[in-house]
Each structure stands twice: as structure tokens, then as C-alpha cells.
């Protein structure tokens, strides 16, 4: 579970199409950061080690709702905090978010599909 951590919304993105492609990288030094990624409450990537090579996730947003992508730090790597670069491709646009997560907070990106 995402525990007692605070969810910090980093970006709100309005989308027109439900297909979302997400790429995750370690941002900065590759230091063993591990993350679990949730989309709408479901685990879509569990205890995944971040490296300089992209982890690609393909998501489908639900219509008329707010879709939440939550990044939960499993550890802090050797150089806290756990930092990831998330690239989001949707509607022909690319969004970048630097996601920091630690024992107190989770990084969240919200997608609203009209």
C-alpha cells in the first residue's frame, strides 16, 4: 500500500485520448533507486530499479475521471532522495516531471480525460 505518505501532485494534465506512454529514468546518479508505480490504485510496476535506460509503461486512462499515477519510493538509493525523471507522452505532447519520493511523500501526476 502507499502507506501514510503524503501524495504530492506534481502536475495536472488534461488529456484528449486515453493512451498514455510513460518512461521512467533515474534522474542524476544511478544509485539503486527502486520504485513501485501505481495507476488508479493498481500496481503497474513493482520494485523496479531505475537506471539511465527507460522503463516504459503503457497506460489507458478512464474517461470522465481523474487518473492518478503515483510513484512510491521503495528505498532512497545511495544518494537520497529517490529521484526519477518521468517522461509522459500523450496527445502528441511530451511532458517531463522530476519526481522526488521519500519516506514522507509520493510523487503524483494526475491525468483528466474529458
ABEGO torsion letter per residue (X at the ends): XAEABBBBBABBBBBABABBBBBBBBBEBBAGBBBBBBBGGBBABBGBBBBABBBBBBBBBBBGBBBBBBBBBABAEABOBBBBBBBBBBGGBBBBBBBBBBAABBBBBBBBBX
